Amino acid sequence: MATIVGLLAVYPPHLSSEVRIDGTPAQNLIDDLAEKMPQMAGGQGIIAFETENGSRIDSGENLNALLAAIDRVYTSDHVIDARAVLRQEAAKGMDSPTVRAAAATTPPDYSSGATPLELNGQAVPGVLISPDKTSAVLQFQFDKQTFELPPDTIDNTVAAAKFATAGHDIAVLPSATMVRMPDIVGVGEVVGVGIAALVLLVTLGSVVAAGLPLVTALTGVGVGVGGALVVSHLVSLHSLSAVLGLMIGLAVGIDYALFIVNRQRRYILDNNMSAAQATGRALGTSGTAVVFAGSTVAIALTALAVVRIHLITTMGIAAMVTVVIAVLAALTLLPASLGLAGERICSPKARQKAAFARAVAPSRPTRRVATAWARMVTRHRFLAATAALIVTGLLAFPAAQMNLGLPSGASYSQGTTQRESYEVIKDRFGAGYNGALIVVADAGNRPDPIAPTDIAGLDHDLQQLPGVTAVTLGAVSSDGRTVVFSVVPSTGPTDTATEQLVHRIRSQATTFAGERHVELGVTGFTALGIDVSARLARALPVYLSIVAVLSIILLSLVFRSIVVPIKATVGFILSILAAFGATTAVFQQGLGQQLLGFHATSPVLAVLPIVATGLLYGLAMDYEVFLVSAMKEAHAHGQRGDDAIIHGFEQAARVVVAAAAIMTAVFAGFVFNDDPMIRQFGFALAVGIVVDAFVVRMLLVPAVMSIFGDSVWWMPRVLQRLLPNIDIEGRRFDLESTEAPYAQHDLVAAKS
């Protein structure tokens, strides 16, 4: 920890907000523009200005303040001054390809909508005034993509505009295209950790015992996420990778430590062992299960690399490393801490109560609620299984309408500047101005520049396309072989109609190539979001199939059964479909948003289904292993049928419920983050955990196992001989150990 803190002090984190999917049409066009027209390949900035008292923004003192703000933005670091560019081109006269193209094209028709801001008879580049004259929008470009800009560049640009309008009733509203790094830790996350601490205290009944899992998890997260931030100087790391590492690191770090501490306390209280003996025994039993569970999560996250998308791969690897460090912390830091805690891990009252239970009622169930629940589920197994399927099916149903995309200003909560900017532009100018398309025409293999008549014809053709509000000539390369247009759709960046417009333009590329002698492409943030979503939607079934096969193989090795792996995999698929359905209903359809304190409908984040599948798979397998292994242990000790299921459920249900409650609290804390991407991830993971733990594992699993009875453990003899016997719960160690109980630590016996 000290080493990582020192390195971060010398090398501050260098995170990216880039959503890059190599091989997509929009990304290929951006890379091509970066070579041919670097000035057009930078990130786009949009700032809306609105008078707060409803007065005109294009006259009097308001106009002076607006012009001062525009001047300060255009002269900010890393902002391309469109005024200077136009002056340079105008000085060249007809020798400039841009001037020749502008002379050939028809100026945009502003008769029925927004109009350009004019100063001394000349239009101010990039500035439009709303029809009601109360608002203005400034569209400009940075010289680099926003993720490549130095820290604070965007904040300084916005601050420059606010400084110029200070003292005037003009609101300065930067759009969502001017992306800032999200805050990794906020109030919601802190509250989530606080709830996790409370669950630990209730479950373990001791401040010392509850504090150790928290210390272990926080240390593991500090090393894992801190290490990722250090490595961000060498490898491009998306900001969401650090957030996911924090999410999964906290969740599994607390849970793995909880499993071991709970097992140690059971050995002390139920078997009358010393703390030192119980720690070793807990590491030999639950510690082995933690290694397997952590390995399963790590494998699932590493498998994200098979989709061959750099963004997804780096997210998976960052989360995987954090999980591995959480396992190492549970196997090293935790037992060392337990050694420091010594016998204080169990209070005298807890020891006295346990000793009384051993002496007076050794056969009475110690967890009556879990026992009663298991008996009810096994008695009404068909009804319970049906109920579980109905609940998951209802939650999963909206997933059939799930649309994938990237966040826009509409994805932010009301009251944020991004949302206010989006609404002002939508209401005053039109939704399409929030995400104009960049259409690029290139001469291709022809040696000649594009003729002005072809540029004019292309401009006219684009304006005639259904769903286009305005077409503006952006720039022409110095050799005249590349032309950039700004095409404003009539619908918003994430609307289906905008996606159809992108496909319509691309479908006309062949026609344009024949008639206008150009190669045509569409890019920009909106087109990039469409391409990213399509690519990830195609990759999701492949990854889901890999995870399902992986699940069956791993659980077959663990439980030496045919039914258990299939049942566990089906349950996992139900869980993720329910998570996707609930996320679609809340974020895309707006159902129940008021209860969560926000109102912002948007598509489901394109990267969410794949990454959430990897995370939820690993966590679901954790619950499956800890719950079903207890049932198998009871079966191995001679109990049969429902008795084995009930006994195993009684032993494992409490810790599984506590672990799920902790993970839900941690993930739910991220739902209240201002960043829409983080909010969606937190919600999807929280819902997935709740469904998997409380519906699938607590209801469907015992019901299905009761339906199959002892045949649930059947496996063909051929496979039994071929497969290794993996004892993840250390039952062989537990049975063969000859250590004698350490009776002098039984306080009740001493008092007697």
Secondary structure, 3 states (H helix, E strand, C coil): CHHHHHHHHHCCCCCECCCCCCCCHHHHHHHHHHHHCHHHCCCEEEEEEEECCCCCCCCHHHHHHHHHHHHHHHCCCCEECHHHHHHHHHHHHHHCHHHHHHHHCCCCCCCCCCEEEEECCEEEEEEEECCCCCEEEEEEEECCCHHHCCCCHHHHHHHHHHHHHCCCCEEEEECCCCCCCCCCCCHHHHHHHHHHHHHHHHHHCCHHHHHHHHHHHHHHHHHHHHHHHHHCCCCCCEHHHHHHHHHHHHHHHHHHHHHHHHHHHHHHHHHCCCHHHHHHHHHHHHHHHHHHHHHHHHHHHHHHHHHCCHHHHHHHHHHHHHHHHHHHHHHCHHHHHHHHHHHHHCCHHHHHHHHHHHHHCCCCCCCHHHHHHHHHHHHCHHHHHHHHHHHHHHHHHHHHHCCEECCCHHHCCCCCHHHHHHHHHHHHCCHHHHCCEEEEEECCCCCCCCCHHHHHHHHHHHHCCCCEEEEEEEEECCCCCEEEEEEEECCCCCCHHHHHHHHHHHHCHHHHHHHCCCEEEEECHHHHHHHHHHHHHHHHHHHHHHHHHHHHHHHHHHHCCCHHHHHHHHHHHHHHHHHHHHHHHHHHCCCCHHHHCCCCCCCEECCHHHHHHHHHHHHHHHHHHHHHHHHHHHHHCCCCHHHHHHHHHHHHHHHHHHHHHHHHHHHHHHHHCCCHHHHHHHHHHHHHHHHHHHHHHHHHHHHHHHHHHHHHHCCCHHHHHHCCCCCCCCHHHHHHCCCCCCHHHCHHHHHC
